[in-house]
Amino acid sequence: MRLQPGPIPGVAAHLKILIVTDAWSPQVNGVVRTLEILGKDLAALGHTVRTITPLGRRTFPMPTYPEIRLAFFQRAAMTREIREFAPDAVHIATEGSLGMTARRICLKHGIAFTTAFHTRFAEYVHARASMVPEKVIWRWLRWFHHPATAVMVATQTLKRELAGHGFKHLALWSRGVDIEKFHPMPGVCHPFEGPIWIYVGRLAVEKNIEAFLALDIPGTKVVVGDGPARLPLSRKYPKVQFLGALTGEALTRAYAGSDVFVFPSRTDTFGLVTLEALACGLTVAAYPVEGPRDVVGPDVPGGSDVAVLDEDLRTACLGALALAQNPRPITPRGFAIRHSWRACTLQFLSNIAVEPDLD
């Protein structure tokens, strides 16, 4: 087998790119949206993309998170799919069962591959299974990503943190927003008492949603998304409007009809929903942690015009509402327009490794 790892010198050539992911529809989260948009933009640039996902495979619900389905015993089928597609580059997007299988196949056949660090997996697992020490999970994550020619991360902060954990071959791959899909919709509003505070994302313990729901703030809290925490949270907070998972125009309308986007997570590595909310014209309230700090923090040009970050989330919310009511020189929409998906796609292409065939 010939092996030619390394950065692609240009993006004009037609490439066959295989993406392996355990996260896919009907899941609704930042990883799925990122990969869906990446595939479309790669195709627009003339490349051929194939995804290996749990769809159409025998799957089992993930313990403590049944909405996520894991596919096992896929080695023979995946080997056949890779051989038939003959990709020029392989990207393993997740550390789940499909990602593990793809890693094993690539190593066996000497295929160069890249990976991505999308979520704080160690913190997530520890939050769900506290008996598993985080240091053990970090050790496993280092093992998983070590053979990759590049481990793609969304922010400089995460890159520095992973380097501190002993990760190698780290490369930036930022996130963007579809400004045609997400946009202000004048006249659209929720049929609830204002102001409207909205959260969009998975409803799970690691998202720290209760920090938002328990706040004493005027108006109505709206939650868009689904997950294992939805039922207990809806019972505990009956005044909160739980709209379920939304996509397409319905999601855009949910954003556009709100006043402030509240992002209570302390563990997200980026927070793609933040850019979506900004593109729809909302200001942002969040904690001053990685993710929000890298996207809309005070050190980001224009960040202080569109977001308020504070360790007191209520203070952040009220400050973000004041920004919404008294616009600054840079509008949320104007800020979001700076983050195009095309720039992110070109970053991805510069990171992948070329692999001409599978013998």
ZAVEXLO-921156 format. One record per residue (C-alpha): residue number from 1; x, y, z; chain; residue in three letters. Coordinates in Angstrom, 3 decimals, decimal comma. Layout:
N
+-----+----------+----------+----------+-------+------+
:  nr :        X :        Y :        Z : kette : rest :
+-----+----------+----------+----------+-------+------+
: NUM :        X :        Y :        Z :     A :  Ala :
...
+-----+----------+----------+----------+-------+------+
This chain:
359
+-----+----------+----------+----------+-------+------+
:  nr :        X :        Y :        Z : kette : rest :
+-----+----------+----------+----------+-------+------+
:   1 :    0,000 :    0,000 :    0,000 :     A :  Met :
:   2 :    1,235 :    3,485 :   -0,846 :     A :  Arg :
:   3 :    0,878 :    5,976 :    1,955 :     A :  Leu :
:   4 :    1,013 :    9,743 :    1,482 :     A :  Gln :
:   5 :    0,050 :   11,471 :    4,707 :     A :  Pro :
:   6 :    0,340 :   15,200 :    5,020 :     A :  Gly :
:   7 :   -1,500 :   18,467 :    4,353 :     A :  Pro :
:   8 :   -3,265 :   18,850 :    1,048 :     A :  Ile :
:   9 :   -1,425 :   21,574 :   -0,909 :     A :  Pro :
:  10 :   -4,644 :   22,918 :   -2,470 :     A :  Gly :
:  11 :   -8,373 :   22,366 :   -2,544 :     A :  Val :
:  12 :   -8,990 :   22,340 :   -6,292 :     A :  Ala :
:  13 :   -8,373 :   18,599 :   -6,737 :     A :  Ala :
:  14 :  -11,292 :   16,228 :   -6,400 :     A :  His :
:  15 :  -11,008 :   14,146 :   -3,239 :     A :  Leu :
:  16 :  -13,024 :   11,257 :   -1,895 :     A :  Lys :
:  17 :  -13,392 :   11,901 :    1,834 :     A :  Ile :
:  18 :  -14,765 :    9,342 :    4,285 :     A :  Leu :
:  19 :  -16,174 :   10,592 :    7,589 :     A :  Ile :
:  20 :  -16,950 :    8,095 :   10,345 :     A :  Val :
:  21 :  -19,243 :    9,277 :   13,113 :     A :  Thr :
:  22 :  -21,339 :    7,771 :   15,897 :     A :  Asp :
:  23 :  -23,266 :   11,063 :   16,115 :     A :  Ala :
:  24 :  -25,862 :   11,457 :   13,364 :     A :  Trp :
:  25 :  -29,521 :   12,196 :   12,787 :     A :  Ser :
:  26 :  -32,031 :   11,856 :   14,321 :     A :  Pro :
:  27 :  -29,707 :   13,216 :   17,028 :     A :  Gln :
:  28 :  -29,783 :   17,019 :   17,115 :     A :  Val :
:  29 :  -26,564 :   18,500 :   18,449 :     A :  Asn :
:  30 :  -23,567 :   20,574 :   17,458 :     A :  Gly :
:  31 :  -21,502 :   17,611 :   16,262 :     A :  Val :
:  32 :  -24,237 :   16,409 :   13,912 :     A :  Val :
:  33 :  -24,874 :   19,903 :   12,531 :     A :  Arg :
:  34 :  -21,149 :   20,501 :   12,068 :     A :  Thr :
:  35 :  -20,670 :   17,297 :   10,101 :     A :  Leu :
:  36 :  -23,808 :   17,802 :    8,005 :     A :  Glu :
:  37 :  -22,742 :   21,303 :    6,990 :     A :  Ile :
:  38 :  -19,145 :   20,189 :    6,416 :     A :  Leu :
:  39 :  -20,338 :   17,477 :    4,028 :     A :  Gly :
:  40 :  -22,474 :   19,909 :    2,046 :     A :  Lys :
:  41 :  -19,685 :   22,480 :    1,801 :     A :  Asp :
:  42 :  -17,101 :   19,890 :    0,766 :     A :  Leu :
:  43 :  -19,485 :   18,769 :   -1,977 :     A :  Ala :
:  44 :  -19,910 :   22,393 :   -3,074 :     A :  Ala :
:  45 :  -16,123 :   22,541 :   -3,469 :     A :  Leu :
:  46 :  -16,222 :   19,513 :   -5,768 :     A :  Gly :
:  47 :  -15,272 :   16,755 :   -3,344 :     A :  His :
:  48 :  -17,114 :   13,479 :   -2,804 :     A :  Thr :
:  49 :  -18,065 :   12,750 :    0,789 :     A :  Val :
:  50 :  -19,333 :    9,508 :    2,257 :     A :  Arg :
:  51 :  -20,355 :    9,138 :    5,879 :     A :  Thr :
:  52 :  -20,391 :    5,956 :    7,912 :     A :  Ile :
:  53 :  -23,024 :    6,452 :   10,610 :     A :  Thr :
:  54 :  -25,279 :    4,304 :   12,817 :     A :  Pro :
:  55 :  -28,163 :    4,691 :   10,329 :     A :  Leu :
:  56 :  -29,133 :    1,397 :    8,742 :     A :  Gly :
:  57 :  -27,067 :   -0,642 :   11,186 :     A :  Arg :
:  58 :  -27,954 :   -2,808 :   14,141 :     A :  Arg :
:  59 :  -27,594 :   -0,507 :   17,124 :     A :  Thr :
:  60 :  -27,980 :   -0,539 :   20,873 :     A :  Phe :
:  61 :  -28,930 :    2,373 :   23,143 :     A :  Pro :
:  62 :  -26,054 :    4,004 :   24,970 :     A :  Met :
:  63 :  -26,310 :    3,407 :   28,745 :     A :  Pro :
:  64 :  -27,759 :    6,483 :   30,543 :     A :  Thr :
:  65 :  -28,347 :    8,156 :   27,141 :     A :  Tyr :
:  66 :  -30,722 :    5,991 :   25,041 :     A :  Pro :
:  67 :  -31,157 :    8,692 :   22,383 :     A :  Glu :
:  68 :  -27,628 :    7,849 :   21,238 :     A :  Ile :
:  69 :  -27,465 :    4,537 :   19,392 :     A :  Arg :
:  70 :  -24,173 :    2,642 :   19,185 :     A :  Leu :
:  71 :  -23,417 :    0,199 :   16,360 :     A :  Ala :
:  72 :  -21,329 :   -2,851 :   17,225 :     A :  Phe :
:  73 :  -19,861 :   -5,772 :   15,223 :     A :  Phe :
:  74 :  -19,310 :   -3,612 :   12,146 :     A :  Gln :
:  75 :  -15,704 :   -4,453 :   11,305 :     A :  Arg :
:  76 :  -16,356 :   -6,638 :    8,259 :     A :  Ala :
:  77 :  -19,024 :   -4,330 :    6,857 :     A :  Ala :
:  78 :  -16,932 :   -1,202 :    7,420 :     A :  Met :
:  79 :  -13,837 :   -2,772 :    5,875 :     A :  Thr :
:  80 :  -15,909 :   -3,594 :    2,798 :     A :  Arg :
:  81 :  -17,334 :   -0,052 :    2,654 :     A :  Glu :
:  82 :  -13,892 :    1,510 :    2,904 :     A :  Ile :
:  83 :  -12,490 :   -0,806 :    0,258 :     A :  Arg :
:  84 :  -15,359 :   -0,077 :   -2,148 :     A :  Glu :
:  85 :  -15,246 :    3,698 :   -1,643 :     A :  Phe :
:  86 :  -11,427 :    3,826 :   -1,759 :     A :  Ala :
:  87 :  -11,220 :    7,187 :    0,048 :     A :  Pro :
:  88 :   -8,385 :    9,642 :   -0,395 :     A :  Asp :
:  89 :   -8,782 :   10,712 :    3,241 :     A :  Ala :
:  90 :  -10,419 :    9,253 :    6,356 :     A :  Val :
:  91 :  -11,691 :   11,377 :    9,229 :     A :  His :
:  92 :  -12,892 :    9,716 :   12,455 :     A :  Ile :
:  93 :  -15,174 :   12,256 :   14,086 :     A :  Ala :
:  94 :  -16,166 :   10,487 :   17,317 :     A :  Thr :
:  95 :  -14,747 :    8,098 :   19,882 :     A :  Glu :
:  96 :  -17,760 :    5,752 :   19,882 :     A :  Gly :
:  97 :  -18,125 :    2,203 :   18,621 :     A :  Ser :
:  98 :  -17,929 :    3,129 :   14,924 :     A :  Leu :
:  99 :  -14,963 :    5,390 :   15,588 :     A :  Gly :
: 100 :  -13,181 :    2,580 :   17,427 :     A :  Met :
: 101 :  -13,848 :    0,164 :   14,559 :     A :  Thr :
: 102 :  -12,603 :    2,627 :   11,939 :     A :  Ala :
: 103 :   -9,473 :    3,283 :   14,002 :     A :  Arg :
: 104 :   -8,748 :   -0,452 :   14,186 :     A :  Arg :
: 105 :   -9,211 :   -0,925 :   10,430 :     A :  Ile :
: 106 :   -7,029 :    2,056 :    9,561 :     A :  Cys :
: 107 :   -4,223 :    0,894 :   11,817 :     A :  Leu :
: 108 :   -4,389 :   -2,663 :   10,463 :     A :  Lys :
: 109 :   -4,147 :   -1,490 :    6,846 :     A :  His :
: 110 :   -1,750 :    1,403 :    7,437 :     A :  Gly :
: 111 :   -4,300 :    4,052 :    6,451 :     A :  Ile :
: 112 :   -3,586 :    7,570 :    7,630 :     A :  Ala :
: 113 :   -6,537 :    9,187 :    9,398 :     A :  Phe :
: 114 :   -7,474 :   12,316 :   11,330 :     A :  Thr :
: 115 :   -9,711 :   12,676 :   14,377 :     A :  Thr :
: 116 :  -11,568 :   15,486 :   16,118 :     A :  Ala :
: 117 :  -12,083 :   16,382 :   19,759 :     A :  Phe :
: 118 :  -15,671 :   17,657 :   19,737 :     A :  His :
: 119 :  -16,770 :   17,251 :   23,352 :     A :  Thr :
: 120 :  -15,316 :   17,068 :   26,846 :     A :  Arg :
: 121 :  -15,738 :   13,324 :   26,908 :     A :  Phe :
: 122 :  -13,899 :   12,856 :   30,207 :     A :  Ala :
: 123 :  -16,146 :   15,284 :   32,063 :     A :  Glu :
: 124 :  -19,280 :   13,878 :   30,412 :     A :  Tyr :
: 125 :  -18,495 :   10,285 :   31,386 :     A :  Val :
: 126 :  -17,501 :   11,326 :   34,887 :     A :  His :
: 127 :  -20,761 :   13,270 :   35,275 :     A :  Ala :
: 128 :  -22,745 :   10,151 :   34,360 :     A :  Arg :
: 129 :  -20,542 :    7,577 :   36,058 :     A :  Ala :
: 130 :  -18,709 :    9,290 :   38,900 :     A :  Ser :
: 131 :  -16,986 :    6,059 :   39,886 :     A :  Met :
: 132 :  -14,824 :    6,325 :   36,738 :     A :  Val :
: 133 :  -11,878 :    8,664 :   37,496 :     A :  Pro :
: 134 :  -11,342 :   11,408 :   34,927 :     A :  Glu :
: 135 :   -7,632 :   10,567 :   34,706 :     A :  Lys :
: 136 :   -8,530 :    7,079 :   33,487 :     A :  Val :
: 137 :  -10,773 :    8,522 :   30,764 :     A :  Ile :
: 138 :   -8,090 :   11,021 :   29,709 :     A :  Trp :
: 139 :   -5,597 :    8,150 :   29,420 :     A :  Arg :
: 140 :   -8,003 :    6,302 :   27,116 :     A :  Trp :
: 141 :   -8,639 :    9,428 :   25,040 :     A :  Leu :
: 142 :   -4,900 :    9,955 :   24,547 :     A :  Arg :
: 143 :   -4,633 :    6,349 :   23,384 :     A :  Trp :
: 144 :   -7,547 :    6,753 :   20,954 :     A :  Phe :
: 145 :   -6,281 :    9,960 :   19,302 :     A :  His :
: 146 :   -2,533 :    9,255 :   19,407 :     A :  His :
: 147 :   -2,245 :    7,546 :   15,960 :     A :  Pro :
: 148 :   -4,082 :   10,365 :   14,156 :     A :  Ala :
: 149 :   -2,031 :   12,551 :   11,832 :     A :  Thr :
: 150 :   -4,046 :   15,483 :   13,177 :     A :  Ala :
: 151 :   -6,414 :   15,867 :   16,122 :     A :  Val :
: 152 :   -8,731 :   18,729 :   15,185 :     A :  Met :
: 153 :   -9,933 :   21,118 :   17,907 :     A :  Val :
: 154 :  -12,238 :   24,126 :   17,710 :     A :  Ala :
: 155 :  -10,343 :   26,690 :   19,801 :     A :  Thr :
: 156 :   -6,865 :   27,741 :   20,889 :     A :  Gln :
: 157 :   -7,900 :   27,274 :   24,520 :     A :  Thr :
: 158 :   -8,811 :   23,630 :   23,934 :     A :  Leu :
: 159 :   -5,629 :   23,124 :   21,942 :     A :  Lys :
: 160 :   -3,538 :   24,341 :   24,874 :     A :  Arg :
: 161 :   -5,529 :   22,243 :   27,339 :     A :  Glu :
: 162 :   -5,188 :   19,031 :   25,345 :     A :  Leu :
: 163 :   -1,478 :   19,675 :   24,884 :     A :  Ala :
: 164 :   -1,289 :   19,856 :   28,669 :     A :  Gly :
: 165 :   -2,959 :   16,436 :   28,819 :     A :  His :
: 166 :   -0,293 :   14,995 :   26,527 :     A :  Gly :
: 167 :   -2,135 :   15,058 :   23,193 :     A :  Phe :
: 168 :   -0,008 :   15,359 :   20,038 :     A :  Lys :
: 169 :   -0,593 :   16,576 :   16,452 :     A :  His :
: 170 :   -3,214 :   19,133 :   17,460 :     A :  Leu :
: 171 :   -4,670 :   21,297 :   14,687 :     A :  Ala :
: 172 :   -7,271 :   24,059 :   14,675 :     A :  Leu :
: 173 :  -10,626 :   23,464 :   13,011 :     A :  Trp :
: 174 :  -13,000 :   26,239 :   14,009 :     A :  Ser :
: 175 :  -16,784 :   26,346 :   13,596 :     A :  Arg :
: 176 :  -19,039 :   28,502 :   11,491 :     A :  Gly :
: 177 :  -22,690 :   29,340 :   11,055 :     A :  Val :
: 178 :  -25,054 :   29,107 :    8,105 :     A :  Asp :
: 179 :  -26,101 :   32,757 :    7,906 :     A :  Ile :
: 180 :  -28,656 :   32,009 :    5,188 :     A :  Glu :
: 181 :  -30,448 :   29,457 :    7,347 :     A :  Lys :
: 182 :  -30,154 :   31,396 :   10,616 :     A :  Phe :
: 183 :  -31,282 :   35,008 :   10,349 :     A :  His :
: 184 :  -33,533 :   37,553 :   12,084 :     A :  Pro :
: 185 :  -37,248 :   37,289 :   11,354 :     A :  Met :
: 186 :  -38,908 :   40,642 :   12,148 :     A :  Pro :
: 187 :  -42,368 :   40,240 :   13,598 :     A :  Gly :
: 188 :  -41,832 :   36,665 :   14,789 :     A :  Val :
: 189 :  -42,443 :   36,206 :   18,498 :     A :  Cys :
: 190 :  -43,279 :   33,505 :   21,010 :     A :  His :
: 191 :  -46,803 :   33,511 :   22,519 :     A :  Pro :
: 192 :  -45,353 :   33,902 :   26,002 :     A :  Phe :
: 193 :  -44,709 :   36,787 :   28,359 :     A :  Glu :
: 194 :  -41,465 :   38,596 :   27,529 :     A :  Gly :
: 195 :  -38,622 :   38,967 :   27,691 :     A :  Pro :
: 196 :  -37,901 :   35,551 :   26,202 :     A :  Ile :
: 197 :  -34,783 :   33,701 :   27,334 :     A :  Trp :
: 198 :  -33,922 :   30,692 :   25,182 :     A :  Ile :
: 199 :  -31,667 :   27,670 :   25,536 :     A :  Tyr :
: 200 :  -31,039 :   25,342 :   22,577 :     A :  Val :
: 201 :  -29,214 :   22,057 :   22,919 :     A :  Gly :
: 202 :  -29,208 :   18,589 :   24,406 :     A :  Arg :
: 203 :  -31,067 :   18,203 :   27,668 :     A :  Leu :
: 204 :  -28,499 :   16,316 :   29,676 :     A :  Ala :
: 205 :  -26,801 :   16,662 :   33,045 :     A :  Val :
: 206 :  -23,476 :   17,816 :   31,607 :     A :  Glu :
: 207 :  -25,135 :   20,856 :   29,990 :     A :  Lys :
: 208 :  -25,761 :   22,460 :   33,416 :     A :  Asn :
: 209 :  -29,245 :   23,538 :   32,284 :     A :  Ile :
: 210 :  -30,611 :   23,912 :   35,812 :     A :  Glu :
: 211 :  -28,277 :   26,848 :   36,365 :     A :  Ala :
: 212 :  -30,462 :   28,642 :   33,798 :     A :  Phe :
: 213 :  -33,864 :   27,218 :   34,725 :     A :  Leu :
: 214 :  -33,472 :   28,083 :   38,418 :     A :  Ala :
: 215 :  -32,716 :   31,763 :   37,762 :     A :  Leu :
: 216 :  -35,017 :   34,448 :   39,107 :     A :  Asp :
: 217 :  -35,402 :   36,598 :   35,983 :     A :  Ile :
: 218 :  -38,444 :   38,299 :   34,431 :     A :  Pro :
: 219 :  -40,317 :   36,899 :   31,468 :     A :  Gly :
: 220 :  -40,315 :   33,347 :   30,132 :     A :  Thr :
: 221 :  -37,640 :   30,682 :   29,771 :     A :  Lys :
: 222 :  -37,849 :   28,613 :   26,565 :     A :  Val :
: 223 :  -35,976 :   25,348 :   26,067 :     A :  Val :
: 224 :  -35,435 :   23,762 :   22,651 :     A :  Val :
: 225 :  -33,991 :   20,276 :   22,507 :     A :  Gly :
: 226 :  -34,409 :   16,779 :   23,820 :     A :  Asp :
: 227 :  -32,477 :   14,331 :   25,938 :     A :  Gly :
: 228 :  -32,571 :   12,233 :   29,089 :     A :  Pro :
: 229 :  -33,060 :   15,255 :   31,377 :     A :  Ala :
: 230 :  -36,155 :   16,589 :   29,616 :     A :  Arg :
: 231 :  -38,808 :   14,763 :   31,652 :     A :  Leu :
: 232 :  -37,365 :   15,443 :   35,123 :     A :  Pro :
: 233 :  -36,627 :   19,076 :   34,238 :     A :  Leu :
: 234 :  -40,106 :   19,696 :   32,817 :     A :  Ser :
: 235 :  -41,637 :   18,300 :   35,996 :     A :  Arg :
: 236 :  -39,384 :   20,356 :   38,241 :     A :  Lys :
: 237 :  -39,853 :   23,597 :   36,284 :     A :  Tyr :
: 238 :  -43,488 :   23,639 :   35,071 :     A :  Pro :
: 239 :  -43,365 :   27,337 :   34,126 :     A :  Lys :
: 240 :  -40,582 :   26,731 :   31,601 :     A :  Val :
: 241 :  -41,714 :   26,231 :   27,997 :     A :  Gln :
: 242 :  -40,174 :   22,984 :   26,672 :     A :  Phe :
: 243 :  -40,619 :   22,972 :   22,873 :     A :  Leu :
: 244 :  -38,781 :   19,724 :   22,109 :     A :  Gly :
: 245 :  -36,235 :   19,248 :   19,340 :     A :  Ala :
: 246 :  -36,683 :   21,658 :   16,417 :     A :  Leu :
: 247 :  -34,980 :   21,848 :   13,032 :     A :  Thr :
: 248 :  -35,131 :   23,966 :    9,894 :     A :  Gly :
: 249 :  -37,339 :   27,038 :    9,859 :     A :  Glu :
: 250 :  -38,978 :   26,070 :   13,156 :     A :  Ala :
: 251 :  -35,604 :   26,300 :   14,892 :     A :  Leu :
: 252 :  -34,802 :   29,623 :   13,257 :     A :  Thr :
: 253 :  -38,185 :   30,995 :   14,337 :     A :  Arg :
: 254 :  -37,580 :   29,820 :   17,902 :     A :  Ala :
: 255 :  -34,295 :   31,732 :   17,980 :     A :  Tyr :
: 256 :  -35,620 :   34,813 :   16,185 :     A :  Ala :
: 257 :  -38,664 :   35,140 :   18,440 :     A :  Gly :
: 258 :  -36,494 :   35,349 :   21,560 :     A :  Ser :
: 259 :  -34,560 :   38,153 :   23,220 :     A :  Asp :
: 260 :  -31,498 :   36,537 :   24,832 :     A :  Val :
: 261 :  -29,721 :   33,230 :   24,266 :     A :  Phe :
: 262 :  -28,555 :   31,661 :   27,526 :     A :  Val :
: 263 :  -25,683 :   29,183 :   27,375 :     A :  Phe :
: 264 :  -25,215 :   27,625 :   30,841 :     A :  Pro :
: 265 :  -22,754 :   24,883 :   29,876 :     A :  Ser :
: 266 :  -19,335 :   24,860 :   31,490 :     A :  Arg :
: 267 :  -18,006 :   21,932 :   29,461 :     A :  Thr :
: 268 :  -18,718 :   22,621 :   25,765 :     A :  Asp :
: 269 :  -15,600 :   23,078 :   23,670 :     A :  Thr :
: 270 :  -17,246 :   25,617 :   21,357 :     A :  Phe :
: 271 :  -21,032 :   25,950 :   21,420 :     A :  Gly :
: 272 :  -22,186 :   26,142 :   17,812 :     A :  Leu :
: 273 :  -25,643 :   27,198 :   19,007 :     A :  Val :
: 274 :  -24,120 :   30,466 :   20,209 :     A :  Thr :
: 275 :  -23,276 :   31,463 :   16,630 :     A :  Leu :
: 276 :  -26,718 :   30,353 :   15,435 :     A :  Glu :
: 277 :  -28,392 :   32,563 :   18,043 :     A :  Ala :
: 278 :  -26,185 :   35,526 :   17,144 :     A :  Leu :
: 279 :  -26,992 :   35,072 :   13,451 :     A :  Ala :
: 280 :  -30,684 :   35,329 :   14,396 :     A :  Cys :
: 281 :  -30,033 :   38,628 :   16,181 :     A :  Gly :
: 282 :  -29,884 :   37,497 :   19,824 :     A :  Leu :
: 283 :  -27,402 :   38,637 :   22,430 :     A :  Thr :
: 284 :  -25,754 :   35,956 :   24,581 :     A :  Val :
: 285 :  -25,432 :   35,284 :   28,301 :     A :  Ala :
: 286 :  -22,931 :   32,673 :   29,489 :     A :  Ala :
: 287 :  -20,267 :   31,781 :   31,989 :     A :  Tyr :
: 288 :  -16,714 :   33,023 :   31,296 :     A :  Pro :
: 289 :  -15,449 :   29,535 :   30,422 :     A :  Val :
: 290 :  -13,897 :   27,867 :   27,402 :     A :  Glu :
: 291 :  -16,310 :   27,923 :   24,496 :     A :  Gly :
: 292 :  -18,117 :   31,188 :   25,244 :     A :  Pro :
: 293 :  -14,840 :   32,905 :   26,130 :     A :  Arg :
: 294 :  -13,259 :   31,801 :   22,838 :     A :  Asp :
: 295 :  -16,289 :   32,708 :   20,719 :     A :  Val :
: 296 :  -17,702 :   35,891 :   22,297 :     A :  Val :
: 297 :  -15,364 :   36,675 :   25,173 :     A :  Gly :
: 298 :  -14,089 :   40,176 :   25,966 :     A :  Pro :
: 299 :  -10,809 :   39,457 :   24,173 :     A :  Asp :
: 300 :  -12,655 :   38,643 :   20,927 :     A :  Val :
: 301 :  -13,177 :   41,775 :   18,789 :     A :  Pro :
: 302 :  -16,828 :   42,723 :   19,124 :     A :  Gly :
: 303 :  -17,533 :   40,120 :   21,795 :     A :  Gly :
: 304 :  -18,446 :   42,682 :   24,447 :     A :  Ser :
: 305 :  -20,975 :   44,214 :   22,031 :     A :  Asp :
: 306 :  -22,979 :   41,011 :   21,691 :     A :  Val :
: 307 :  -22,464 :   38,965 :   24,864 :     A :  Ala :
: 308 :  -22,065 :   39,224 :   28,616 :     A :  Val :
: 309 :  -20,043 :   36,562 :   30,428 :     A :  Leu :
: 310 :  -20,189 :   36,398 :   34,206 :     A :  Asp :
: 311 :  -19,802 :   33,813 :   36,961 :     A :  Glu :
: 312 :  -23,196 :   35,016 :   38,146 :     A :  Asp :
: 313 :  -25,409 :   33,776 :   35,312 :     A :  Leu :
: 314 :  -28,273 :   36,039 :   36,369 :     A :  Arg :
: 315 :  -25,977 :   39,059 :   36,038 :     A :  Thr :
: 316 :  -24,941 :   37,819 :   32,606 :     A :  Ala :
: 317 :  -28,583 :   37,410 :   31,555 :     A :  Cys :
: 318 :  -29,647 :   40,881 :   32,660 :     A :  Leu :
: 319 :  -26,552 :   42,383 :   31,050 :     A :  Gly :
: 320 :  -27,270 :   40,597 :   27,767 :     A :  Ala :
: 321 :  -30,869 :   41,868 :   27,877 :     A :  Leu :
: 322 :  -29,559 :   45,411 :   28,318 :     A :  Ala :
: 323 :  -27,356 :   44,893 :   25,245 :     A :  Leu :
: 324 :  -30,380 :   43,701 :   23,272 :     A :  Ala :
: 325 :  -32,367 :   46,767 :   24,269 :     A :  Gln :
: 326 :  -29,479 :   49,186 :   23,659 :     A :  Asn :
: 327 :  -27,599 :   47,985 :   20,552 :     A :  Pro :
: 328 :  -23,842 :   48,528 :   20,352 :     A :  Arg :
: 329 :  -21,726 :   49,307 :   17,239 :     A :  Pro :
: 330 :  -21,423 :   45,618 :   16,328 :     A :  Ile :
: 331 :  -24,746 :   43,801 :   16,114 :     A :  Thr :
: 332 :  -25,130 :   40,088 :   16,896 :     A :  Pro :
: 333 :  -25,907 :   39,436 :   13,223 :     A :  Arg :
: 334 :  -22,863 :   41,427 :   12,113 :     A :  Gly :
: 335 :  -20,676 :   39,480 :   14,534 :     A :  Phe :
: 336 :  -21,970 :   36,119 :   13,252 :     A :  Ala :
: 337 :  -21,364 :   37,002 :    9,612 :     A :  Ile :
: 338 :  -17,617 :   37,005 :   10,333 :     A :  Arg :
: 339 :  -17,763 :   33,256 :   10,995 :     A :  His :
: 340 :  -18,301 :   31,638 :    7,604 :     A :  Ser :
: 341 :  -18,479 :   27,883 :    7,098 :     A :  Trp :
: 342 :  -16,306 :   28,085 :    4,007 :     A :  Arg :
: 343 :  -13,316 :   29,247 :    6,065 :     A :  Ala :
: 344 :  -13,900 :   26,334 :    8,456 :     A :  Cys :
: 345 :  -14,141 :   23,858 :    5,581 :     A :  Thr :
: 346 :  -10,835 :   25,050 :    4,153 :     A :  Leu :
: 347 :   -9,288 :   24,602 :    7,600 :     A :  Gln :
: 348 :  -10,568 :   21,026 :    7,662 :     A :  Phe :
: 349 :   -9,108 :   20,335 :    4,214 :     A :  Leu :
: 350 :   -5,715 :   21,681 :    5,255 :     A :  Ser :
: 351 :   -5,664 :   19,251 :    8,182 :     A :  Asn :
: 352 :   -6,627 :   15,957 :    6,539 :     A :  Ile :
: 353 :   -4,170 :   13,331 :    5,337 :     A :  Ala :
: 354 :   -4,244 :   11,891 :    1,810 :     A :  Val :
: 355 :   -4,514 :    8,127 :    1,530 :     A :  Glu :
: 356 :   -4,724 :    6,876 :   -2,071 :     A :  Pro :
: 357 :   -5,957 :    3,286 :   -1,717 :     A :  Asp :
: 358 :   -6,781 :    0,285 :    0,445 :     A :  Leu :
: 359 :   -5,185 :   -2,960 :   -0,694 :     A :  Asp :
+-----+----------+----------+----------+-------+------+
